[in-house]
Amino acid sequence: MPGKQESAGARVLAYDVDLDVVRSRMIALCMTPRSVAEASGLKMQRVHQFFRGDFQTLATCKEIAKALSIASDTFVQPRLTSRRRGQKKK
């Protein structure tokens, strides 16, 4: 695939969420966490957990991205690792 620079043993284990991008977009749209919750169909508690970093599932990220009219990959980036089967965690 063009642009793919991963080694054969690399795989996505986790991802990083850039909350600054989400907050900037909310400011640009004059949205509060409550209005994001209403637009996304998520409960207010889930949105607060997302901003605390406690509940940042990909499903939640996609719902918030849809409410903000941006692609989820704008603020969600995969974290790659080359750990192979049988290797211990560092």
Helices and strands as residue ranges (DSSP letters): E 11-17, H 19-28, H 33-40, H 44-52, H 58-68, G 72-74, E 76-81
